[in-house]
Amino acid sequence: DILGDEELILSLENTKITVTEINEKVAEAKTTAVEIGRAREAYRLTASRGSLIYFLINLLNVIDHMYQYSLGAFNYVFSKALDKAPAAENLQDRCANLLESVTYTCFSFVTRGLFEKHRLIFSTMLAIRILQARGELSSEDVDYLIKTPKVFDKENPLSAWLPDSAWYSVVALSALDAFSTLPQDMEGSWKRWKEWCEQEQPESSPLPQEWKRLPAFQILQVVRVLRPDRTSQAVSVWVRNTLGARYVEAIPFNLELSFEDSAPAVPIFFLLSPGVDPVVAVKALGGRLGITEEEGKFVGVSLGQGQEPVAEKALDRMYVEGGWVMLQNIELVARWLPKLEKKLEALSEGAHPDFRVFLSALPQKVVPVQILQNSIKLTNEPPSGLKANMLRAYMLFDNTVWDNSSKQGELKAIVFALCFFHSVVCERRKFGAIGWNRAYPFNEGDLTVCIKVAYNYLENNAKVPWDDIKYIFGEIMYGGHITDNWDRRLCMSYLSVYLKEELLDGMTLFPGFATPGPMTHKQYMEYVDEQLEREVPIAYGLHPNSEINFMTKQADELCHAISELQPRGGGASAGLTLQEKVKRLLDDVLEKLPEEFSLLELEERVDERTPYTNVFLQEVDRMSKLLYELRRSLVELDMGLRGDLSMSEAMETLMDSLYDDKVPARWAALSWPSLRPLGSWLQNMLDRHKQLLDWTADMNTPKVTWISGLFNPQAFLTAVMQVTARKNEWPLDKLAIVADVTKRGPEEIEGATREGAYVHGLYIEGARWDTGSSSLEESFMKDLYPLLPVILIKAATQDKLDGKEVYACPVYKTQSRGPTYVFTAGLRTKAPPSKWILAGVSLLMDVVE
């Protein structure tokens, strides 16, 4: 009887209980799985943020070779960030704490090893990537910010106060839905927009009317197109509002904090800046930890010829005994660095726990990637500015410099002027080409030697030999670095202004800062600290407009660096892929591209081959070669994009250039020096072609030649001299160019001149031309590059040139100056020429605003 089988009944009862338990555990497991999944999803955002930051810092080496980071180093910092995150009672707060800890810990770790000029780039890219990951920012918006495209279809109706370049950018920006009515609104409410644009800090003020409700990033786009000089400040405000204030605040140099993360296998690498010596900081830290040279625990090796064996021996000894080795300026021994790389790798295992390696180098590509990846990188840049430079200059010496001098008053005055001069020539570099044509490595050694020379000359002469010391300082000591003649003239002009008899009685170096009477060394430093307050361009002899140029250049560099860090391929603006966008640009260019000239046909039409005719035939030939290369390369790329040809390296390079709005290298090699982006360059090329096309109509020299639109303007100037030389039977090598600025515009010239040639298209930087007085005058504020009236170019014998009340003004092809020099124009001036020399005044043939 089955009901009487007690054992079976008990067995079934147990099975029932077991099944119930299993079912309960399965249900519990499902609940646990859901909870684990929910928790995992909650932490996914933190993991994604870590991934985002790692791939961003892995791109930083595009900006500078020294910014190399390994995955192992990042994992260490990421784990440290997780440990540092504050605890929380609920999961949501805990995840928020983890996210912020990971973001800021990784940010501060990387930022400590970035130069100051690159820190805002990193924080901006971090903010952009975070918003893009949330879906709050499109690639199209970012593209318009960093590339600032221009559309030249519509003339500027606000030219009275808004630069043409800004208007063309506004028209381009209107292609975005959010800005579709911006050009019309600016025309209708121009007074409000003018008032906003003319504010000192427009990024801190709301936009006019309903535009003030735009999202923060779109306000940034408006600042970029209307006030490019305030872009960096506006970006900083945006990053502060997006990520928090500490992402734009300076992170102080802290060797002790970085040392905690170091290990025998993890060196500390100092990225050097001029005027910084990290040895002092390393020795100070070692002193607190009992690691000193006296104890035999610290060895410093300044690398150079023959020092490699010394460094290797020090590394081997400290590896065993435990101690610190500091290898300075390792970039000087490039051939030894692969050996150092292997040695550091070999010494990473089995080392004494106290073994540490410190390295330092100026940014150079010779430093192996492996060393950089394995190191903790630190930067410690010196304070910038005139005050900081002057104080640092005075710290190079003390009262003993003049204690033994028989002319202490004179020596103290000269030393003060020299320290100011040294600060000015060093800091002037930041203004770019208007500061110096080339960057020169002026250093503290130049100053100390000049002070010794001044002491010796004062002791050996009854009176101060001003001309002698100015020559030695300007032509030999500081001038020994200078390779450009116009920069040499600038250096000597500074010394002529600062070193003169009036210095001994006290004189004003610039408005608001005068030389003091004789003081002690400490009093001089206190005087500089108190009196040299606000730094202004006039302290360098520059116009305030130069600061606008400097800030605009900073903004352009920021946007260029962000552009370099942007991902390639995939979806681009307006939902197009890179290839689709390039195809659209390519078709547009091919449609506008004019036909080449027939040189043979033109030569047959020439009746008399004058020097001017030769110039224009050469120009036509060069334009035809350029047009041929443009059409050939674009058609080839078009076939590659369609799949008819395999994509070559040259075609991919061309495609990248079109996408980045850059002039391709092969086109630039056949064209003229230019700093324009591709869109503006193509428009400029069409304008140049039109001038040549107009010439081919009758083949007569234009009544006014757009000299800036020539490939080789020097050839045109030579033609002027050749015609004059033949007419007057003068030797060509005895002639010089004379530039007479007229009071008329190109449209007011009725016919060609009988003597010389009329030209136009020259801009002036650093000053303006006053047509009333026919002389140079101070620039108007925010009028950076006023256009000169028509100039009459003539040739005259060199002995008849009038040098009185004339500023010898260099003429350059582009704003980069330097190697683009064309000729010297003598411009009338009521002020001393030294005023315009210090202001960096020059004429420019092509300007990119």
C-alpha positions in Angstrom: 0.0 0.0 0.0 1.6 3.3 -1.2 -0.1 5.2 1.6 1.3 2.9 4.2 4.9 3.4 2.9 6.0 5.8 5.6 9.6 6.1 4.2 8.2 7.1 0.8 5.9 9.6 2.3 8.8 11.2 4.3 10.9 11.2 1.2 8.2 13.0 -0.8 7.7 15.5 2.1 11.5 16.3 2.1 11.5 16.7 -1.7 8.6 19.1 -1.4 10.5 21.1 1.2 13.7 21.1 -0.9 11.8 22.2 -4.0 10.3 25.1 -2.1 13.7 26.1 -0.8 15.1 25.9 -4.3 12.3 28.0 -5.7 12.9 30.6 -2.9 16.6 30.7 -3.7 16.0 31.0 -7.4 13.7 33.9 -6.8 16.2 35.4 -4.4 19.0 34.9 -7.0 16.9 36.7 -9.6 16.3 39.6 -7.2 20.0 39.7 -6.4 20.9 39.6 -10.1 18.6 42.6 -10.7 20.1 44.4 -7.8 23.7 43.6 -9.0 22.7 44.8 -12.5 21.2 48.0 -11.1 24.4 48.6 -9.0 26.6 47.8 -11.9 24.7 50.2 -14.1 25.0 52.9 -11.4 28.8 52.5 -11.5 28.9 52.3 -15.3 29.0 56.1 -15.6 32.2 56.3 -13.5 33.8 53.6 -15.6 32.8 55.5 -18.8 34.2 58.7 -17.4 37.5 57.0 -16.7 37.6 55.6 -20.2 36.8 59.1 -21.6 39.6 60.7 -19.7 42.1 58.1 -20.6 41.5 58.3 -24.3 41.7 62.1 -24.0 45.0 62.2 -22.3 46.3 59.6 -24.7 45.9 62.3 -27.4 47.8 65.0 -25.6 51.1 64.0 -27.3 49.6 65.6 -30.4 50.1 69.0 -28.7 53.5 68.2 -27.3 55.7 65.1 -27.5 56.4 65.2 -23.8 52.8 64.5 -22.9 53.0 60.6 -22.9 50.9 58.5 -20.5 50.7 54.7 -20.0 47.6 52.7 -19.2 49.4 51.4 -16.1 50.0 54.9 -14.7 46.4 55.8 -15.5 45.0 52.7 -13.7 47.0 53.6 -10.6 45.6 57.1 -10.6 42.1 55.8 -11.3 42.3 53.3 -8.4 43.6 56.1 -6.1 40.7 58.3 -7.1 38.2 55.5 -6.2 39.8 55.1 -2.7 39.7 58.9 -2.1 36.0 59.3 -2.9 34.0 60.2 0.2 31.6 57.6 1.5 27.8 58.1 1.3 24.7 56.6 2.8 22.9 56.0 -0.5 24.1 54.6 -3.8 23.2 57.8 -5.8 25.4 60.0 -3.7 28.2 57.5 -3.6 28.2 57.3 -7.4 28.2 61.1 -7.6 31.2 61.2 -5.2 33.1 58.6 -7.3 32.4 60.4 -10.5 33.8 63.8 -9.2 36.7 62.1 -7.5 37.8 60.2 -10.7 37.3 63.3 -12.8 39.3 65.8 -10.7 42.0 63.4 -9.5 42.8 62.4 -13.0 42.6 66.0 -14.1 44.9 67.3 -11.4 47.4 64.4 -12.1 47.7 65.3 -15.7 47.5 69.1 -15.3 50.6 69.1 -12.9 52.6 67.9 -15.9 51.2 70.4 -18.5 52.6 73.8 -19.4 50.4 76.7 -18.4 49.5 77.5 -22.1 48.1 73.9 -22.5 46.1 73.7 -19.3 43.0 75.5 -20.6 43.1 73.3 -23.7 42.9 70.1 -21.6 40.1 71.4 -19.3 38.2 72.7 -22.3 38.5 69.3 -24.1 37.5 67.5 -21.0 34.3 69.7 -20.7 33.5 69.2 -24.4 33.9 65.4 -24.2 31.8 65.1 -21.0 28.9 67.1 -22.6 29.2 65.1 -25.8 29.0 61.9 -23.8 25.8 63.2 -22.2 24.4 64.1 -25.6 24.2 67.8 -24.7 26.7 69.1 -27.3 26.9 68.3 -31.0 30.1 67.9 -33.1 28.6 70.6 -35.4 28.6 73.2 -32.7 32.2 72.3 -31.7 33.3 72.5 -35.3 31.8 76.0 -35.7 33.6 77.2 -32.6 37.1 75.9 -33.4 37.1 76.5 -37.1 35.1 79.7 -37.3 34.2 79.4 -41.0 33.5 82.4 -43.1 30.9 83.0 -45.9 31.8 85.9 -48.2 28.4 86.0 -50.1 26.9 89.0 -48.3 28.6 92.4 -47.9 29.1 93.8 -44.4 26.3 96.3 -43.7 27.9 97.1 -40.3 31.3 98.0 -41.5 31.3 101.3 -39.6 32.0 99.4 -36.3 32.2 95.6 -37.1 35.2 94.1 -38.9 34.5 92.3 -42.2 36.0 89.1 -40.9 33.5 89.1 -37.9 30.6 89.7 -40.3 31.6 86.9 -42.6 31.8 84.6 -39.5 28.3 85.7 -38.4 26.9 84.8 -41.9 28.5 81.4 -41.7 27.2 80.9 -38.1 23.7 81.5 -39.4 23.8 78.1 -41.1 23.1 76.7 -37.6 19.4 76.6 -36.7 20.0 78.5 -33.4 21.6 81.4 -35.3 19.5 81.5 -38.5 18.2 85.1 -37.8 21.4 86.5 -36.2 22.6 88.6 -39.2 19.2 90.2 -39.7 18.9 90.9 -35.9 22.3 92.5 -35.8 21.3 94.8 -38.7 18.0 95.7 -37.1 19.4 96.2 -33.5 22.9 97.3 -34.4 23.1 99.8 -31.6 22.6 97.2 -28.9 25.0 94.8 -30.6 27.6 97.6 -31.0 27.3 98.4 -27.3 27.8 94.8 -26.4 30.8 94.3 -28.7 32.5 97.4 -27.3 32.4 96.3 -23.7 35.8 95.5 -22.1 34.6 92.1 -20.9 31.6 91.1 -23.2 31.7 87.5 -22.0 30.5 88.6 -18.6 27.5 90.5 -19.9 24.3 89.1 -21.3 23.7 89.2 -25.1 21.2 91.7 -26.5 17.5 90.9 -26.5 16.3 87.3 -26.6 19.8 86.1 -27.5 20.7 86.2 -23.8 18.7 83.0 -23.4 21.0 81.0 -25.6 22.7 78.0 -23.9 26.2 78.7 -22.5 28.1 77.0 -25.4 26.2 78.9 -28.0 27.0 82.2 -26.2 30.6 81.1 -26.5 30.2 80.8 -30.3 28.9 84.4 -30.5 31.9 85.7 -28.5 34.2 83.7 -30.8 32.9 85.4 -34.0 32.3 88.9 -32.6 35.1 89.3 -30.1 37.8 86.7 -30.9 40.2 88.4 -28.5 38.0 87.5 -25.6 37.6 83.8 -26.6 40.1 82.4 -24.0 38.4 84.3 -21.2 35.0 83.2 -22.4 36.1 79.6 -22.6 37.5 79.8 -19.1 34.1 81.1 -17.8 32.3 78.3 -19.7 34.6 75.6 -18.3 34.1 77.0 -14.8 30.3 76.9 -15.2 30.4 73.4 -16.7 32.8 71.5 -14.5 33.5 73.8 -11.6 35.8 76.6 -10.5 38.7 74.3 -9.6 39.1 73.1 -13.2 40.3 76.6 -14.3 42.2 77.5 -11.1 46.0 77.1 -11.1 47.2 73.9 -9.5 50.3 74.8 -7.5 53.6 73.0 -8.0 53.8 70.3 -5.2 56.8 68.0 -5.4 56.0 66.4 -2.0 52.5 65.3 -3.2 53.9 63.8 -6.5 56.8 62.1 -4.6 54.2 60.0 -2.7 53.2 58.4 -6.0 56.8 57.7 -7.1 58.6 54.4 -6.7 61.9 52.9 -7.8 60.3 52.0 -11.1 58.4 55.4 -11.4 60.8 58.4 -11.9 59.7 62.0 -11.5 60.2 64.0 -14.7 60.5 67.8 -14.7 59.5 69.5 -18.0 61.7 72.5 -18.0 61.0 76.1 -18.8 63.6 78.9 -19.2 64.7 80.3 -15.9 63.6 77.3 -13.7 65.9 75.0 -11.8 64.1 72.1 -10.1 67.3 70.9 -8.3 66.6 73.4 -5.5 63.1 71.9 -4.9 64.5 68.3 -5.0 67.3 69.1 -2.6 64.9 70.8 -0.2 62.6 67.8 -0.2 65.6 65.5 0.3 66.7 67.6 3.2 63.4 67.1 5.0 63.6 63.3 4.4 67.3 62.9 5.3 68.4 62.4 1.7 71.4 64.7 1.2 74.7 64.9 -0.6 76.5 65.1 2.8 75.0 61.8 3.7 76.0 60.3 0.4 72.3 59.7 -0.5 71.9 62.3 -3.3 73.8 62.5 -6.5 73.0 65.2 -9.1 74.5 64.9 -12.7 74.2 67.7 -15.2 74.4 65.8 -18.4 76.6 66.8 -21.3 79.6 65.6 -23.1 81.3 62.8 -21.1 78.8 62.7 -18.2 77.0 59.5 -19.3 79.4 57.1 -17.4 79.0 59.3 -14.2 75.2 59.0 -14.5 75.3 55.2 -15.0 77.6 54.7 -12.0 75.3 56.9 -9.8 72.3 54.9 -10.8 74.0 51.5 -10.1 75.2 52.7 -6.6 71.8 54.1 -5.5 70.0 51.1 -6.8 71.9 49.0 -4.3 72.4 51.4 -1.4 69.1 53.4 -1.6 69.2 57.1 -2.5 68.2 59.7 -5.1 69.8 60.3 -8.5 68.9 63.5 -10.4 69.8 63.6 -14.1 69.5 67.1 -15.5 69.0 68.2 -19.1 68.8 64.6 -20.5 67.8 66.0 -23.9 71.5 67.1 -24.4 72.6 63.4 -24.7 70.1 62.2 -27.3 72.3 59.2 -28.4 72.6 57.9 -24.8 68.8 58.0 -24.1 67.9 54.6 -25.5 70.6 53.1 -23.2 69.1 55.1 -20.3 65.7 53.7 -21.2 66.9 50.1 -21.0 68.8 50.8 -17.8 65.8 52.3 -16.0 63.8 49.3 -17.0 66.4 46.9 -15.7 66.7 48.8 -12.4 62.9 48.8 -11.8 63.0 45.3 -10.2 64.8 44.4 -7.0 65.8 48.0 -6.2 66.3 49.4 -2.7 63.0 50.8 -1.4 64.5 54.3 -1.1 65.9 54.4 -4.6 64.4 57.2 -6.7 65.2 58.8 -10.0 64.6 62.4 -11.0 64.9 63.5 -14.6 64.7 66.9 -16.3 64.6 68.1 -19.9 63.4 70.9 -22.1 60.6 69.7 -24.4 62.3 67.7 -27.2 61.3 64.8 -29.4 64.5 63.0 -28.6 63.2 61.9 -25.2 62.0 58.2 -25.5 58.3 57.6 -25.2 58.8 54.7 -22.7 60.6 57.0 -20.2 57.9 59.6 -20.4 55.1 57.1 -20.1 56.6 55.6 -16.9 57.3 58.9 -15.3 55.3 61.3 -13.2 55.6 64.6 -15.1 55.8 68.0 -13.4 56.1 71.6 -14.7 57.0 74.6 -12.7 57.1 77.7 -14.8 58.4 81.0 -13.6 56.0 83.9 -13.1 55.5 86.0 -16.2 55.3 89.7 -16.5 57.6 92.7 -16.2 57.4 92.8 -12.4 58.3 89.2 -12.0 61.2 89.5 -14.5 62.6 92.6 -12.8 62.4 91.0 -9.3 64.1 87.9 -10.6 66.8 90.0 -12.3 67.5 91.8 -9.0 67.7 88.4 -7.2 70.8 87.6 -9.4 73.0 89.9 -7.3 73.1 92.0 -4.1 74.7 95.2 -2.7 78.2 93.9 -3.4 77.7 94.6 -7.1 78.2 98.4 -6.5 79.8 98.4 -3.0 83.3 98.8 -4.5 82.4 101.2 -7.3 83.7 104.8 -7.3 80.6 105.9 -9.1 77.8 104.1 -7.2 75.0 106.5 -8.2 75.7 106.1 -11.9 76.1 102.3 -11.6 72.9 101.9 -9.6 71.0 103.9 -12.3 72.5 101.9 -15.1 71.8 98.6 -13.3 68.1 99.6 -12.8 67.7 100.6 -16.5 69.5 97.3 -17.5 67.2 95.2 -15.4 64.1 96.9 -16.9 65.6 96.5 -20.4 66.2 92.8 -19.8 62.7 92.3 -18.6 61.2 94.2 -21.5 63.1 92.3 -24.2 62.4 88.9 -22.6 58.6 89.6 -22.1 58.1 91.3 -25.5 58.3 87.8 -27.1 54.7 87.1 -26.0 53.4 89.7 -28.4 54.5 87.5 -31.4 55.8 89.1 -34.6 55.1 92.7 -33.6 57.3 92.0 -30.6 60.3 90.3 -32.3 60.5 88.9 -35.8 62.2 85.9 -34.3 62.3 84.5 -30.8 65.7 84.9 -29.1 67.0 83.1 -26.1 67.9 86.1 -24.0 69.0 84.9 -20.6 70.2 86.0 -17.2 73.8 85.5 -18.1 73.5 88.4 -20.6 72.3 90.7 -17.8 75.0 89.8 -15.3 77.8 90.2 -17.9 76.4 93.6 -18.9 76.4 94.7 -15.3 80.1 93.7 -15.0 80.9 95.5 -18.2 79.1 98.7 -16.9 81.1 98.5 -13.7 84.5 98.2 -15.5 83.7 101.0 -18.0 82.6 103.4 -15.2 85.8 102.7 -13.3 88.0 103.3 -16.3 86.3 106.5 -17.6 85.8 109.9 -16.1 82.4 110.3 -17.6 79.8 107.6 -18.5 80.7 106.4 -22.0 77.1 106.0 -23.1 77.8 105.2 -26.8 80.4 102.5 -25.8 78.2 100.7 -23.4 75.1 100.9 -25.6 77.2 99.3 -28.5 78.5 96.5 -26.3 75.1 95.7 -24.7 73.1 96.0 -27.9 75.4 94.7 -30.6 77.5 92.2 -28.7 75.8 90.9 -25.5 72.1 90.9 -26.3 72.8 91.6 -30.0 74.8 88.4 -30.2 71.5 86.4 -30.1 69.9 88.6 -32.8 69.9 87.5 -36.4 67.3 89.9 -37.9 68.5 93.4 -38.7 65.1 95.0 -37.9 65.3 93.3 -34.4 68.8 94.6 -34.0 67.5 98.1 -34.7 64.7 97.6 -32.1 67.3 96.4 -29.5 69.5 99.5 -30.1 66.5 101.8 -30.0 65.5 100.5 -26.5 69.0 101.1 -25.2 69.0 104.6 -26.8 65.8 105.4 -24.9 66.9 104.0 -21.6 70.7 104.7 -21.4 71.3 108.4 -21.7 72.4 111.3 -19.5 68.9 112.0 -18.2 68.9 108.6 -16.5 71.3 109.8 -13.8 68.8 112.5 -12.7 65.8 110.2 -12.8 63.5 109.8 -15.8 60.2 108.1 -16.8 60.6 104.7 -18.4 56.9 104.6 -19.3 53.9 106.6 -18.0 53.5 105.7 -14.4 56.9 104.2 -13.8 60.1 106.3 -13.3 63.6 105.4 -12.3 64.2 106.0 -8.5 67.2 107.7 -6.9 70.1 105.7 -5.3 68.8 103.0 -3.0 69.9 99.7 -1.3 69.4 96.4 -3.1 66.4 95.6 -0.8 64.8 99.0 -1.4 65.1 98.6 -5.2 63.2 95.3 -5.0 60.5 96.9 -2.8 60.2 99.9 -5.2 59.7 97.5 -8.2 57.2 95.5 -6.2 55.2 98.6 -5.2 55.5 100.8 -8.3 55.4 98.3 -11.2 51.7 97.5 -10.8 49.6 96.9 -13.8 51.4 95.7 -16.9 50.3 97.4 -20.1 51.6 97.3 -23.7 52.8 100.9 -23.4 55.5 99.6 -21.0 57.1 98.0 -24.1 56.5 101.0 -26.3 53.6 99.1 -28.0 50.1 100.4 -28.7 47.2 98.9 -26.6 46.0 97.3 -29.8 48.9 94.9 -29.6 47.3 93.3 -26.6 44.2 92.6 -28.6 46.4 90.9 -31.2 48.1 88.9 -28.5 44.8 87.7 -27.0 43.4 86.9 -30.4 46.5 84.8 -31.2 46.0 83.0 -27.9 42.4 82.2 -28.8 43.5 80.9 -32.3 46.1 78.6 -30.7 43.5 77.3 -28.2 41.0 76.5 -31.0 43.7 75.0 -33.2 44.9 72.7 -30.4 41.3 71.6 -29.7 40.9 71.0 -33.5 44.0 68.7 -33.4 42.4 66.7 -30.6 39.1 66.2 -32.4 38.3 62.7 -33.6 38.6 62.0 -37.4 36.1 60.2 -39.6 32.7 59.0 -38.5 29.9 61.5 -38.2 31.0 65.1 -38.8 28.9 68.3 -38.8 25.3 68.2 -40.1 25.4 64.4 -39.7 27.8 64.1 -42.6 30.9 61.8 -42.6 34.3 63.3 -43.2 34.3 62.0 -46.8 30.8 63.4 -47.5 31.8 66.8 -46.2 35.0 66.9 -48.2 33.1 65.9 -51.3 30.8 68.8 -50.9 33.7 71.2 -50.4 35.6 69.7 -53.4 32.6 70.1 -55.7 32.2 73.7 -54.6 35.9 74.5 -55.3 35.9 72.8 -58.7 32.8 74.8 -59.7 34.4 78.1 -58.8 37.9 77.3 -60.2 38.7 79.5 -63.3 40.5 78.2 -66.3 44.3 78.4 -66.7 45.8 81.2 -68.9 47.3 80.4 -72.3 50.8 81.8 -72.0 51.7 81.2 -75.6 48.7 83.1 -76.8 49.4 86.0 -74.4 53.1 86.3 -75.6 51.9 86.5 -79.2 49.8 89.5 -78.3 52.7 91.4 -76.7 53.8 94.4 -78.8 56.6 95.7 -76.6 58.1 93.5 -73.8 58.6 96.1 -71.0 59.7 95.3 -67.5 56.1 95.6 -66.4 54.9 93.2 -69.1 57.5 90.6 -68.0 56.3 90.9 -64.4 52.7 90.2 -65.4 53.6 87.3 -67.7 55.5 85.7 -64.9 52.5 86.2 -62.6 50.2 84.6 -65.3 52.5 81.7 -65.6 52.6 81.0 -61.8 48.8 81.4 -61.5 48.3 78.9 -64.4 50.6 76.3 -62.7 48.7 76.8 -59.4 45.3 76.4 -61.1 46.5 73.3 -62.9 47.6 71.7 -59.6 44.4 72.6 -57.9 42.2 71.1 -60.6 44.5 68.0 -61.0 44.6 67.1 -57.3 40.9 67.8 -56.7 39.8 65.7 -59.7 42.1 62.9 -58.5 40.6 63.1 -55.0 37.1 63.1 -56.4 37.9 59.8 -58.3 39.3 58.4 -55.1 36.2 59.2 -53.1 34.0 57.7 -55.8 36.1 54.5 -55.7 37.5 54.8 -59.3 41.1 55.2 -57.8 42.8 53.8 -54.7 43.3 56.4 -52.1 47.0 57.4 -51.9 48.7 59.1 -49.0 48.7 62.4 -51.0 45.0 62.2 -51.5 44.3 61.5 -47.8 46.5 64.4 -46.9 44.5 66.6 -49.3 41.3 65.3 -47.8 42.4 66.1 -44.2 43.4 69.6 -45.3 40.1 70.3 -46.9 38.3 69.1 -43.8 40.4 71.2 -41.5 40.1 74.3 -43.6 43.9 74.4 -44.2 45.7 75.2 -47.4 47.3 71.9 -48.6 51.1 71.8 -48.6 51.3 71.1 -52.3 49.1 74.1 -53.1 51.0 76.4 -50.7 54.3 75.4 -52.3 53.1 76.8 -55.7 51.4 79.9 -54.2 52.3 82.9 -52.1 53.1 83.2 -48.4 49.8 83.2 -46.6 48.3 82.6 -43.1 44.7 82.4 -44.3 42.5 79.4 -43.8 41.5 77.6 -46.9 38.1 79.3 -47.5 39.6 82.8 -47.3 42.7 81.7 -49.3 40.5 80.4 -52.2 38.6 83.8 -52.2 42.0 85.6 -52.2 43.2 83.4 -55.1 40.1 84.3 -57.2 40.7 88.0 -56.5 44.3 87.7 -57.6 43.2 85.8 -60.7 40.7 88.6 -61.5 43.5 91.2 -61.5 45.5 89.1 -64.0 42.4 88.5 -66.1 41.8 92.3 -66.2 45.4 92.8 -67.3 45.1 90.3 -70.2 42.2 92.3 -71.6 44.4 95.1 -73.0 47.8 94.0 -71.6 48.5 97.5 -70.3 49.9 98.2 -66.8 46.9 98.8 -64.5 46.4 102.4 -63.5 46.6 101.1 -59.9 48.3 97.8 -59.2 47.1 95.6 -56.3 50.7 94.8 -55.3 49.5 92.6 -52.5 47.9 90.4 -55.1 51.1 89.5 -56.9 53.1 86.3 -56.3 56.3 88.2 -56.5 55.9 91.9 -55.5 59.7 92.4 -55.4 59.7 91.8 -59.2 57.2 94.7 -59.7 59.4 97.0 -57.6 62.4 96.0 -59.6 60.5 96.8 -62.8 59.8 100.3 -61.5 63.5 100.8 -60.9 64.4 99.3 -64.3 62.0 101.6 -66.2 63.4 104.6 -64.3 67.0 103.6 -64.8 66.5 103.2 -68.6 64.7 106.5 -68.9 67.3 108.5 -67.0 70.3 106.3 -67.9 71.1 105.7 -64.3 72.9 102.6 -62.9 70.3 100.2 -61.5 72.4 99.4 -58.4 72.5 103.1 -57.3 68.7 103.3 -57.2 66.3 102.8 -54.2 62.5 102.7 -53.9 60.6 105.8 -52.7 57.1 105.3 -51.4 54.9 108.5 -51.4 51.5 107.9 -49.7 48.8 109.8 -51.5 45.4 111.0 -50.2 43.4 109.0 -52.7 41.8 105.6 -52.8 42.1 103.2 -55.8 38.8 104.3 -57.3 39.9 108.0 -57.3 42.9 107.4 -59.6 42.0 108.4 -63.1 45.0 107.1 -65.0 48.5 105.6 -64.7 51.3 107.8 -63.6 54.1 108.9 -65.9 56.8 108.3 -63.3 56.8 105.1 -61.2 53.5 103.2 -60.5 50.5 103.5 -58.3 49.9 100.6 -55.9 47.4 99.7 -53.2 46.6 96.9 -50.8 49.0 97.7 -48.0 47.9 97.7 -44.3 49.7 99.3 -41.4 50.2 97.6 -38.0 51.1 99.5 -34.8 50.1 102.9 -36.1 47.8 104.7 -38.6 48.3 107.0 -41.5 46.8 110.5 -41.1 45.8 111.8 -44.5 45.3 115.3 -43.1 48.9 115.7 -42.0 50.3 113.1 -44.3 52.3 111.4 -41.5 52.2 108.5 -39.0 50.0 108.9 -36.0 48.8 106.8 -33.0 46.3 104.0 -33.9 42.7 104.3 -33.1 41.6 101.7 -30.5 40.5 98.3 -32.0 41.5 99.5 -35.5 44.2 96.9 -35.8 45.1 97.0 -39.5 44.0 100.3 -41.2 44.4 100.3 -44.9 46.7 102.8 -46.5 45.6 105.1 -49.4 47.2 104.5 -52.8 51.0 104.7 -52.7 53.1 106.2 -55.6 56.1 103.9 -55.9 59.1 105.7 -57.6 62.8 105.1 -57.9 65.5 107.7 -56.9 69.2 107.7 -56.6 70.3 106.7 -53.1 72.2 109.9 -52.5 69.0 112.0 -53.0 66.9 110.1 -50.4 65.6 112.4 -47.6 66.1 110.7 -44.2 64.8 113.6 -42.1 61.5 113.1 -40.3 61.2 109.7 -42.0 60.5 106.3 -40.4 62.2 103.5 -42.3 59.2 101.1 -42.3 59.7 97.5 -43.2 57.1 95.9 -45.5 56.2 92.3 -45.1 53.9 89.9 -47.0 52.2 88.4 -43.9 51.6 89.1 -40.2 54.3 86.6 -39.3 56.9 89.1 -40.7 60.4 87.6 -40.5 61.3 85.9 -43.8 58.4 87.6 -45.7 60.2 91.0 -45.9 59.7 92.8 -49.3 61.1 96.3 -49.1 61.5 99.4 -46.9 59.1 102.3 -47.2 60.0 105.7 -45.9 57.0 107.1 -44.1 56.7 110.7 -42.9 56.6 111.2 -39.1 56.4 114.1 -36.7 57.4 111.9 -33.8 60.9 110.5 -33.4 61.4 107.3 -35.5 62.3 105.5 -32.3 58.6 105.8 -31.2 57.5 103.7 -34.2 60.4 101.3 -33.9 59.4 100.4 -30.3 55.8 100.2 -31.4 56.8 97.6 -34.0 55.2 99.5 -36.8 55.3 97.8 -40.2 53.3 97.6 -43.5 51.7 94.3 -44.3 50.5 93.0 -47.7 48.1 90.4 -46.4 46.1 90.4 -43.2 44.0 87.7 -41.6 41.8 89.2 -38.9 
